């Protein structure tokens, strides 16, 4: 199975996890997904009144410079760990 196919399967599996992950894990999932699908973060950081937007932006920005393939591998591993938990 190709990396892209494994990633797509992990994305589908993420929607059917037995338990809802905590917020930090959800942010990590978001950041890895965005890095894997869109590459490095773009745009400006949301203002201080948009707490959720800032948290998402920061989670994505932390991965700046990471390759799309590496982000896919980390996302796949994270979802596999969450499925087994």
C-alpha positions in Angstrom: 0.0 0.0 0.0 1.4 3.4 -0.9 2.0 6.1 1.7 -0.8 8.2 0.3 -3.2 5.3 0.5 -2.2 4.6 4.1 -2.6 8.3 5.0 -6.1 8.4 3.4 -7.0 5.2 5.4 -5.7 6.9 8.6 -7.8 10.0 7.9 -10.9 7.8 7.5 -10.0 5.9 10.7 -9.5 9.2 12.6 -13.3 9.8 12.3 -14.1 6.4 13.9 -11.8 6.4 16.9 -13.3 4.6 20.0 -12.7 7.7 22.2 -12.4 11.4 21.4 -8.8 12.4 21.8 -7.9 15.3 24.2 -7.4 18.8 22.8 -3.6 18.6 22.5 -3.8 15.4 20.5 -6.5 16.9 18.3 -4.2 19.9 17.6 -1.3 17.5 16.8 -3.6 15.6 14.4 -4.7 18.9 12.8 -1.1 20.2 12.4 0.1 16.9 10.9 -2.8 16.7 8.6 -2.3 20.3 7.3 1.4 19.8 6.9 0.8 16.5 5.0 -1.8 18.0 2.7 -0.8 21.7 2.3 2.9 21.9 3.3 4.3 24.7 5.5 1.9 27.1 7.2 0.8 30.2 5.3 -1.0 33.4 6.2 -0.8 35.4 9.4 -1.5 34.2 12.9 -5.1 34.9 14.0 -5.7 37.6 16.5 -5.8 37.1 20.3 -9.6 36.9 20.2 -9.6 33.8 18.0 -8.2 31.3 20.5 -9.1 28.2 18.5 -7.7 29.7 15.3 -4.5 30.6 17.1 -4.1 27.2 18.6 -4.6 25.5 15.2 -2.2 27.9 13.5 0.5 27.3 16.1 0.1 23.5 15.9 0.6 23.7 12.2 3.5 26.3 12.4 5.4 24.0 14.8 5.8 21.6 11.9 7.3 24.1 9.5 10.0 22.6 7.4 8.8 19.0 7.9 8.3 17.1 4.6 4.8 16.1 3.6 5.9 12.4 3.6 7.2 12.6 7.2 4.0 14.4 8.3 2.0 11.6 6.7 4.0 8.9 8.5 3.6 10.6 11.9 -0.1 11.1 11.3 -0.5 7.4 10.4 1.5 6.3 13.5 -0.6 8.7 15.8 -3.9 7.3 14.5 -2.7 3.7 14.9 -1.7 4.5 18.5 -5.1 6.0 19.2 -6.9 3.1 17.7 -5.0 0.7 19.9 -5.6 2.7 23.1 
